[in-house]
């Protein structure tokens, strides 16, 4: 899509549930989402009747039930009727749909949410393998860490990154000593436990508003100045696993760059949705992120990886950095599918009153 929207769209509220390895309750997210919605209402002064459009992201395979997102609507309430939609992937893509809804004048406000209860799966590897090619890969039922290990090994063999560089990413996120990390055993060679995301239950929500409405709700809205998503081939053998052309192309379009590399001028914070340490190194190179940029100061998926809301959280954290004055321009990235197959780039910035 063209990065220039017919009218301004901004983030005005963001909240997420407490990250935990396991939570009580059902797999439809209602118990996690109710307090998250309440916090978003508190931040903006809105209530449910002020929201013009709702959009969610989740996964029926993870929830273990059909149409689990319909049950999640119980969090919103049945009366009065609402305008609602859903994506069967990370809620960052629900954010994209809500953005379009407001940008094209079909709504003034939207609440986007995502949820996932990974702990409920008795075999998370098999559940995630259902995203793979149904003819050539899924029947092998490969584990998620083992698939990521193929990408990590490809980068090491190509000299693109090293185990030491991967450990440095984990050390920054966790505060642990790099040498101690490298002494740990492998989970899936060359990946160690610190290179992989933890199992996390979680839910998150963002409130979007049109430009005029946003300025009424918060002092410093985080305006979406560019957003795009592109997918690479689902066939692992059909692409270079050490690069991410789709992420780079999405960033080029989101930044309205004239060449084949994105212009990230002014970006000082980049929240990257990278589940494995080597994927941060890959994206930093693919997007041309310099050392002056704070990369995923929230800690990201190495600390907590709530499936189907982790990407939305990257947008939320980047927006918070703008709204709270820590940066004037931030980049958020979200991914869906295995090995950075699908990538979304969102640019957010503050504007003087």
Kinemage of the C-alpha trace (Angstrom):
@kinemage 1
@onewidth
@group {chain A} dominant
@subgroup {mainchain}
@vectorlist {calphas} color= white
{ca unk a 1} P 0.000 0.000 0.000
{ca unk a 2} L 1.074 3.598 -0.369
{ca unk a 3} L 2.590 4.901 2.892
{ca unk a 4} L 0.671 8.157 2.484
{ca unk a 5} L -2.748 7.679 4.067
{ca unk a 6} L -5.753 9.896 3.284
{ca unk a 7} L -5.722 11.090 6.904
{ca unk a 8} L -3.567 10.790 10.009
{ca unk a 9} L -3.749 7.725 12.252
{ca unk a 10} L -2.102 7.536 15.668
{ca unk a 11} L -1.607 5.188 18.597
{ca unk a 12} L -3.123 6.627 21.773
{ca unk a 13} L -3.118 3.673 24.184
{ca unk a 14} L -1.250 0.410 24.802
{ca unk a 15} L -1.345 -2.270 27.483
{ca unk a 16} L -0.497 -5.937 27.827
{ca unk a 17} L -1.167 -8.706 30.298
{ca unk a 18} L 1.513 -9.867 32.702
{ca unk a 19} L 3.906 -12.174 30.915
{ca unk a 20} L 3.863 -15.595 32.505
{ca unk a 21} L 4.853 -19.155 31.645
{ca unk a 22} L 1.376 -20.361 32.525
{ca unk a 23} L -1.913 -18.756 33.454
{ca unk a 24} L -5.225 -20.084 34.668
{ca unk a 25} L -8.323 -19.664 32.592
{ca unk a 26} L -9.587 -20.636 29.182
{ca unk a 27} L -7.723 -20.467 25.874
{ca unk a 28} L -10.025 -17.755 24.485
{ca unk a 29} L -8.096 -14.998 26.272
{ca unk a 30} L -11.056 -13.456 28.106
{ca unk a 31} L -9.422 -13.560 31.541
{ca unk a 32} L -6.233 -11.944 30.234
{ca unk a 33} L -7.914 -9.399 27.985
{ca unk a 34} L -10.432 -7.875 30.419
{ca unk a 35} L -7.845 -5.992 32.548
{ca unk a 36} L -5.870 -5.052 29.425
{ca unk a 37} L -8.933 -3.391 27.892
{ca unk a 38} L -9.621 -1.618 31.188
{ca unk a 39} L -6.095 -0.170 31.216
{ca unk a 40} L -6.449 1.088 27.635
{ca unk a 41} L -9.741 2.757 28.554
{ca unk a 42} L -8.073 4.372 31.574
{ca unk a 43} L -5.215 5.759 29.476
{ca unk a 44} L -7.503 7.351 26.898
{ca unk a 45} L -10.664 8.153 28.834
{ca unk a 46} L -12.673 6.087 26.349
{ca unk a 47} L -15.061 3.255 27.066
{ca unk a 48} L -16.223 0.371 24.883
{ca unk a 49} L -19.076 2.362 23.321
{ca unk a 50} L -16.530 4.914 22.003
{ca unk a 51} L -14.717 2.300 19.902
{ca unk a 52} L -15.844 2.267 16.253
{ca unk a 53} L -13.941 -0.840 15.140
{ca unk a 54} L -12.425 -3.909 16.831
{ca unk a 55} L -9.871 -6.273 15.331
{ca unk a 56} L -8.097 -9.249 16.895
{ca unk a 57} L -5.272 -11.650 16.177
{ca unk a 58} L -5.052 -15.209 17.487
{ca unk a 59} L -4.736 -18.830 16.383
{ca unk a 60} L -7.350 -21.574 16.621
{ca unk a 61} L -4.665 -24.245 16.419
{ca unk a 62} L -2.949 -22.800 19.488
{ca unk a 63} L -6.237 -22.336 21.338
{ca unk a 64} L -7.351 -25.859 20.502
{ca unk a 65} L -10.825 -24.744 19.534
{ca unk a 66} L -12.619 -23.514 16.442
{ca unk a 67} L -13.465 -19.798 16.205
{ca unk a 68} L -11.706 -19.038 19.491
{ca unk a 69} L -11.756 -15.329 18.594
{ca unk a 70} L -15.558 -15.373 18.771
{ca unk a 71} L -15.345 -16.450 22.402
{ca unk a 72} L -12.841 -13.645 23.027
{ca unk a 73} L -15.496 -11.124 21.980
{ca unk a 74} L -17.123 -11.884 25.352
{ca unk a 75} L -14.484 -9.526 26.740
{ca unk a 76} L -16.061 -6.691 24.776
{ca unk a 77} L -19.699 -7.392 25.556
{ca unk a 78} L -22.691 -8.274 23.431
{ca unk a 79} L -24.662 -5.033 23.593
{ca unk a 80} L -24.605 -2.700 21.755
{ca unk a 81} L -23.504 -4.505 18.567
{ca unk a 82} L -19.967 -3.825 17.328
{ca unk a 83} L -18.032 -3.742 14.059
{ca unk a 84} L -15.433 -6.504 14.411
{ca unk a 85} L -12.831 -8.387 12.388
{ca unk a 86} L -10.072 -10.921 12.962
{ca unk a 87} L -6.779 -12.173 11.529
{ca unk a 88} L -5.442 -15.700 12.076
{ca unk a 89} L -1.925 -14.460 12.818
{ca unk a 90} L -0.081 -12.011 15.035
{ca unk a 91} L -2.233 -9.043 16.043
{ca unk a 92} L 0.227 -6.679 14.343
{ca unk a 93} L -1.666 -7.595 11.180
{ca unk a 94} L -4.926 -6.741 12.940
{ca unk a 95} L -3.269 -3.381 13.658
{ca unk a 96} L -2.670 -2.985 9.920
{ca unk a 97} L -6.342 -3.683 9.172
{ca unk a 98} L -7.509 -1.213 11.818
{ca unk a 99} L -5.067 1.378 10.481
{ca unk a 100} L -6.644 1.076 7.029
{ca unk a 101} L -10.122 1.322 8.520
{ca unk a 102} L -9.317 4.680 10.104
{ca unk a 103} L -7.115 5.993 7.291
{ca unk a 104} L -9.911 5.492 4.772
{ca unk a 105} L -12.476 7.248 6.952
{ca unk a 106} L -14.545 4.213 7.934
{ca unk a 107} L -13.826 4.686 11.648
{ca unk a 108} L -12.398 7.286 14.017
{ca unk a 109} L -11.275 4.899 16.754
{ca unk a 110} L -10.230 1.248 16.844
{ca unk a 111} L -9.102 -1.224 19.461
{ca unk a 112} L -6.716 -3.937 18.315
{ca unk a 113} L -5.927 -6.949 20.479
{ca unk a 114} L -4.154 -10.278 20.363
{ca unk a 115} L -3.899 -13.259 22.693
{ca unk a 116} L -2.352 -16.684 22.997
{ca unk a 117} L -2.026 -19.327 25.685
{ca unk a 118} L 0.988 -21.348 24.609
{ca unk a 119} L 1.114 -23.229 27.916
{ca unk a 120} L -2.179 -24.949 27.079
{ca unk a 121} L -0.588 -26.867 24.216
{ca unk a 122} L 0.593 -30.344 25.158
{ca unk a 123} L 2.845 -30.330 22.074
{ca unk a 124} L 3.706 -26.787 21.043
{ca unk a 125} L 6.121 -27.957 18.361
{ca unk a 126} L 3.372 -29.887 16.567
{ca unk a 127} L 0.931 -26.974 16.865
{ca unk a 128} L 3.415 -24.555 15.329
{ca unk a 129} L 4.405 -27.058 12.618
{ca unk a 130} L 0.890 -26.734 11.214
{ca unk a 131} L 1.998 -23.382 9.740
{ca unk a 132} L 4.525 -25.173 7.527
{ca unk a 133} L 4.166 -26.400 3.952
{ca unk a 134} L 1.555 -29.172 4.244
{ca unk a 135} L 3.151 -31.392 1.588
{ca unk a 136} L 6.902 -31.275 2.113
{ca unk a 137} L 7.642 -30.029 5.640
{ca unk a 138} L 4.681 -30.326 8.019
{ca unk a 139} L 4.510 -34.167 7.697
{ca unk a 140} L 8.032 -34.284 9.198
{ca unk a 141} L 6.733 -32.496 12.351
{ca unk a 142} L 9.970 -30.572 12.945
{ca unk a 143} L 10.413 -28.772 16.269
{ca unk a 144} L 10.323 -24.983 16.190
{ca unk a 145} L 13.819 -24.619 17.700
{ca unk a 146} L 15.251 -27.152 15.255
{ca unk a 147} L 13.874 -25.187 12.307
{ca unk a 148} L 15.392 -21.996 13.708
{ca unk a 149} L 18.671 -23.846 14.166
{ca unk a 150} L 18.825 -24.401 10.391
{ca unk a 151} L 18.740 -20.633 9.886
{ca unk a 152} L 21.250 -19.978 12.662
{ca unk a 153} L 23.664 -22.556 11.231
{ca unk a 154} L 23.320 -21.128 7.716
{ca unk a 155} L 24.356 -17.710 8.988
{ca unk a 156} L 27.315 -19.083 10.953
{ca unk a 157} L 28.554 -21.138 8.012
{ca unk a 158} L 28.254 -18.085 5.740
{ca unk a 159} L 30.210 -15.938 8.202
{ca unk a 160} L 27.245 -13.581 8.596
{ca unk a 161} L 27.146 -13.976 12.400
{ca unk a 162} L 28.730 -16.103 15.107
{ca unk a 163} L 27.713 -17.871 18.301
{ca unk a 164} L 29.532 -15.135 20.215
{ca unk a 165} L 27.520 -12.421 18.478
{ca unk a 166} L 24.324 -14.346 19.230
{ca unk a 167} L 25.313 -14.588 22.904
{ca unk a 168} L 25.922 -10.821 22.952
{ca unk a 169} L 22.303 -10.257 21.909
{ca unk a 170} L 21.083 -12.504 24.728
{ca unk a 171} L 23.437 -10.886 27.247
{ca unk a 172} L 22.036 -7.453 26.477
{ca unk a 173} L 18.448 -8.669 26.803
{ca unk a 174} L 18.921 -10.719 29.976
{ca unk a 175} L 21.756 -8.923 31.752
{ca unk a 176} L 23.757 -12.148 31.989
{ca unk a 177} L 27.456 -12.650 31.288
{ca unk a 178} L 28.245 -13.603 27.715
{ca unk a 179} L 30.874 -16.171 28.697
{ca unk a 180} L 28.429 -17.947 30.995
{ca unk a 181} L 25.893 -18.107 28.189
{ca unk a 182} L 28.381 -19.675 25.780
{ca unk a 183} L 29.175 -22.373 28.355
{ca unk a 184} L 25.591 -23.640 28.370
{ca unk a 185} L 24.608 -26.829 26.473
{ca unk a 186} L 22.868 -26.731 23.113
{ca unk a 187} L 19.099 -27.040 22.787
{ca unk a 188} L 19.322 -27.461 19.015
{ca unk a 189} L 22.863 -26.952 17.717
{ca unk a 190} L 23.902 -24.100 17.376
{ca unk a 191} L 21.090 -22.723 19.564
{ca unk a 192} L 21.329 -22.673 23.346
{ca unk a 193} L 18.477 -21.962 25.731
{ca unk a 194} L 19.273 -18.232 25.822
{ca unk a 195} L 19.037 -18.088 22.016
{ca unk a 196} L 15.396 -19.254 22.103
{ca unk a 197} L 12.146 -17.672 23.288
{ca unk a 198} L 10.417 -18.881 26.458
{ca unk a 199} L 6.908 -20.316 26.434
{ca unk a 200} L 4.698 -17.374 27.374
{ca unk a 201} L 0.996 -16.785 27.899
{ca unk a 202} L -0.080 -13.241 27.128
{ca unk a 203} L -2.416 -10.708 25.576
{ca unk a 204} L -2.028 -7.134 24.400
{ca unk a 205} L -4.141 -4.276 23.072
{ca unk a 206} L -3.635 -0.964 21.284
{ca unk a 207} L -6.104 1.869 20.716
{ca unk a 208} L -5.828 3.785 17.448
{ca unk a 209} L -7.516 7.061 16.596
{ca unk a 210} L -7.757 9.460 13.673
{ca unk a 211} L -5.499 12.503 13.860
{ca unk a 212} L -8.084 14.978 15.171
{ca unk a 213} L -9.498 12.492 17.668
{ca unk a 214} L -6.043 11.448 18.856
{ca unk a 215} L -5.113 14.980 19.858
{ca unk a 216} L -8.239 15.134 21.996
{ca unk a 217} L -7.326 11.926 23.839
{ca unk a 218} L -3.605 12.206 24.665
{ca unk a 219} L -0.980 14.936 24.798
{ca unk a 220} L 1.499 13.240 22.456
{ca unk a 221} L -0.023 10.716 20.048
{ca unk a 222} L 2.340 8.357 18.223
{ca unk a 223} L 1.489 8.964 14.565
{ca unk a 224} L 1.834 6.136 12.059
{ca unk a 225} L 3.888 7.713 9.280
{ca unk a 226} L 4.461 4.528 7.305
{ca unk a 227} L 3.374 0.902 7.446
{ca unk a 228} L 3.790 -2.064 5.130
{ca unk a 229} L 3.953 -5.848 5.238
{ca unk a 230} L 5.417 -8.296 2.713
{ca unk a 231} L 5.910 -12.077 2.706
{ca unk a 232} L 8.781 -14.232 1.482
{ca unk a 233} L 8.349 -17.741 0.117
{ca unk a 234} L 7.142 -20.382 2.550
{ca unk a 235} L 9.588 -22.822 0.911
{ca unk a 236} L 12.808 -22.718 2.923
{ca unk a 237} L 14.842 -23.860 -0.082
{ca unk a 238} L 13.485 -21.046 -2.243
{ca unk a 239} L 15.059 -18.203 -0.252
{ca unk a 240} L 18.280 -17.151 1.419
{ca unk a 241} L 17.708 -17.888 5.113
{ca unk a 242} L 20.506 -15.474 6.091
{ca unk a 243} L 18.651 -12.461 4.665
{ca unk a 244} L 15.138 -10.994 4.788
{ca unk a 245} L 14.197 -9.361 1.484
{ca unk a 246} L 10.570 -8.955 2.594
{ca unk a 247} L 11.495 -7.027 5.739
{ca unk a 248} L 13.831 -4.776 3.772
{ca unk a 249} L 11.257 -4.169 1.028
{ca unk a 250} L 8.567 -3.407 3.614
{ca unk a 251} L 10.904 -0.903 5.285
{ca unk a 252} L 11.715 0.721 1.932
{ca unk a 253} L 8.017 1.270 1.259
{ca unk a 254} L 7.197 2.353 4.811
{ca unk a 255} L 9.985 4.945 4.780
{ca unk a 256} L 9.183 6.019 1.214
{ca unk a 257} L 12.822 5.494 0.261
{ca unk a 258} L 13.856 5.961 -3.348
{ca unk a 259} L 16.467 3.208 -3.482
{ca unk a 260} L 16.494 -0.448 -2.530
{ca unk a 261} L 17.618 0.233 1.055
{ca unk a 262} L 15.373 1.843 3.701
{ca unk a 263} L 16.151 5.346 4.907
{ca unk a 264} L 15.883 5.171 8.712
{ca unk a 265} L 16.931 8.771 9.286
{ca unk a 266} L 15.733 10.025 12.673
{ca unk a 267} L 14.916 6.554 14.037
{ca unk a 268} L 16.564 6.108 17.447
{ca unk a 269} L 14.492 3.164 18.729
{ca unk a 270} L 13.770 -0.069 16.854
{ca unk a 271} L 11.526 -2.683 18.453
{ca unk a 272} L 12.220 -5.925 16.577
{ca unk a 273} L 10.034 -9.019 16.853
{ca unk a 274} L 12.873 -11.555 16.807
{ca unk a 275} L 12.259 -14.827 18.604
{ca unk a 276} L 15.876 -16.007 18.271
{ca unk a 277} L 19.139 -14.154 18.857
{ca unk a 278} L 20.453 -14.642 15.325
{ca unk a 279} L 17.274 -13.108 13.896
{ca unk a 280} L 18.097 -9.768 15.503
{ca unk a 281} L 21.509 -9.834 13.847
{ca unk a 282} L 19.868 -10.740 10.538
{ca unk a 283} L 17.334 -7.914 10.708
{ca unk a 284} L 19.836 -5.305 11.847
{ca unk a 285} L 21.805 -6.035 8.691
{ca unk a 286} L 18.790 -6.312 6.392
{ca unk a 287} L 17.314 -3.009 7.580
{ca unk a 288} L 20.586 -1.135 7.969
{ca unk a 289} L 20.091 -0.406 11.674
{ca unk a 290} L 23.141 1.432 13.043
{ca unk a 291} L 24.764 1.285 16.454
{ca unk a 292} L 23.162 4.617 17.435
{ca unk a 293} L 19.720 2.951 17.453
{ca unk a 294} L 18.443 1.346 20.671
{ca unk a 295} L 17.315 -2.120 19.568
{ca unk a 296} L 14.359 -3.683 21.392
{ca unk a 297} L 14.861 -1.881 24.734
{ca unk a 298} L 11.755 -3.705 26.003
{ca unk a 299} L 13.681 -6.991 25.973
{ca unk a 300} L 11.507 -8.501 23.266
{ca unk a 301} L 10.722 -12.139 22.672
{ca unk a 302} L 13.910 -13.396 24.318
{ca unk a 303} L 12.378 -12.391 27.654
{ca unk a 304} L 8.711 -13.027 26.880
{ca unk a 305} L 7.148 -14.327 23.682
{ca unk a 306} L 3.355 -14.218 23.959
{ca unk a 307} L 2.323 -15.886 20.728
{ca unk a 308} L 0.043 -13.798 18.486
{ca unk a 309} L 0.489 -10.622 20.527
{ca unk a 310} L 4.296 -10.301 20.650
{ca unk a 311} L 4.415 -8.433 17.328
{ca unk a 312} L 1.642 -6.098 18.436
{ca unk a 313} L 3.600 -5.438 21.619
{ca unk a 314} L 6.608 -4.304 19.585
{ca unk a 315} L 4.376 -1.630 18.018
{ca unk a 316} L 2.989 -0.744 21.441
{ca unk a 317} L 6.403 -0.373 23.056
{ca unk a 318} L 7.687 1.730 20.154
{ca unk a 319} L 4.586 3.934 20.413
{ca unk a 320} L 5.100 4.339 24.156
{ca unk a 321} L 8.654 5.556 23.552
{ca unk a 322} L 7.201 8.250 21.311
{ca unk a 323} L 4.258 9.161 23.546
{ca unk a 324} L 6.478 9.380 26.634
{ca unk a 325} L 9.087 11.536 24.906
{ca unk a 326} L 12.009 9.072 24.816
{ca unk a 327} L 12.280 9.361 21.038
{ca unk a 328} L 10.789 11.425 18.236
{ca unk a 329} L 10.827 8.584 15.716
{ca unk a 330} L 10.649 4.835 16.278
{ca unk a 331} L 10.471 1.723 14.121
{ca unk a 332} L 8.465 -1.368 15.023
{ca unk a 333} L 8.760 -4.762 13.353
{ca unk a 334} L 6.506 -7.802 13.564
{ca unk a 335} L 6.822 -11.224 12.010
{ca unk a 336} L 4.561 -14.197 11.451
{ca unk a 337} L 5.343 -17.698 10.237
{ca unk a 338} L 8.643 -19.557 10.583
{ca unk a 339} L 12.066 -18.003 9.983
{ca unk a 340} L 10.884 -14.432 9.401
{ca unk a 341} L 8.665 -15.476 6.514
{ca unk a 342} L 6.205 -12.566 6.794
{ca unk a 343} L 7.331 -9.157 8.004
{ca unk a 344} L 5.580 -5.919 8.916
{ca unk a 345} L 7.289 -2.557 9.411
{ca unk a 346} L 5.616 0.366 11.164
{ca unk a 347} L 7.113 3.843 11.614
{ca unk a 348} L 5.841 6.012 14.464
{ca unk a 349} L 6.664 9.612 15.313
{ca unk a 350} L 5.631 12.427 17.602
{ca unk a 351} L 4.698 15.872 16.388
{ca unk a 352} L 4.828 19.205 18.209
{ca unk a 353} L 1.448 20.588 19.181
